[in-house]
Amino acid sequence: MQETIIFNGTIIGEGQRVECEVRATKTTLDGDSSVFSNYRIMESDLTDSLPDGNYELLVNRERTRFSRDAGRFLSRPY
């Protein structure tokens, strides 16, 4: 079963530290274990003010690297 979940997260980088909301897909597997995927930062006034550059997203005890280019969030490999 899949459902959309909203988490609070923190964006860090380029001299910035911004709280944000993150939408993710929660997939419940056999038993009670769950997997979260497809993290997407929800746009807000705070995230809109971030300059282009490299960032990390801290959410759900995970750290994800991404960049912001021309006002868009893009994932980037480790």
C-alpha distance (Angstrom), angle and dihedral (degrees) to the residues before:
residue distance angle dihedral
M1 . . .
Q2 3.81 . .
E3 3.78 130.1 .
T4 3.80 137.6 166.6
I5 3.81 115.9 -108.7
I6 3.82 129.4 -170.7
F7 3.83 119.0 -142.6
N8 3.78 132.4 -177.5
G9 3.79 111.6 -120.6
T10 3.78 142.6 173.3
I11 3.80 126.6 -127.5
I12 3.81 114.0 -151.8
G13 3.80 128.7 -175.1
E14 3.79 147.0 74.6
G15 3.81 88.3 52.8
Q16 3.81 90.8 -57.7
R17 3.81 134.6 115.2
V18 3.81 112.4 -173.7
E19 3.79 130.8 172.6
C20 3.79 113.7 -134.4
E21 3.78 144.8 166.0
V22 3.79 119.4 -110.7
R23 3.79 127.1 -160.6
A24 3.81 116.9 -148.4
T25 3.77 139.2 171.0
K26 3.80 115.3 -114.9
T27 3.80 114.8 -156.5
T28 3.81 116.3 -167.7
L29 3.78 112.1 -149.9
D30 3.80 130.0 -162.3
G31 3.78 108.7 -55.1
D32 3.78 115.8 9.5
S33 3.81 101.2 -50.8
S34 3.80 119.7 120.1
V35 3.80 134.3 -164.7
F36 3.82 124.3 -155.0
S37 3.81 121.2 -150.7
N38 3.81 143.9 152.2
Y39 3.80 95.9 51.1
R40 3.83 110.9 -165.7
I41 3.78 125.7 -177.4
M42 3.79 111.2 -129.7
E43 3.80 112.7 -131.3
S44 3.81 117.7 -115.0
D45 3.79 138.3 156.6
L46 3.82 88.5 -90.4
T47 3.80 95.9 50.5
D48 3.81 91.7 42.9
S49 3.81 89.3 60.1
L50 3.83 94.1 57.4
P51 3.80 114.7 111.8
D52 3.80 121.4 -127.1
G53 3.80 111.4 -85.8
N54 3.80 145.3 91.0
Y55 3.80 121.8 -45.9
E56 3.77 144.9 167.3
L57 3.78 125.1 -135.1
L58 3.79 117.4 -147.2
V59 3.80 110.8 -160.6
N60 3.81 136.7 142.0
R61 3.84 91.1 0.7
E62 3.80 90.0 -58.1
R63 3.80 131.3 111.6
T64 3.81 119.3 -145.5
R65 3.80 126.8 -176.1
F66 3.78 120.1 -139.8
S67 3.76 141.1 152.5
R68 3.75 133.8 -135.7
D69 3.78 114.6 -136.2
A70 3.80 125.2 173.4
G71 3.81 88.2 -12.1
R72 3.83 94.8 -53.6
F73 3.80 128.3 114.1
L74 3.82 113.4 -127.2
S75 3.80 127.1 -178.2
R76 3.78 117.5 -123.9
P77 3.81 130.7 -165.8
Y78 3.79 124.5 -108.3
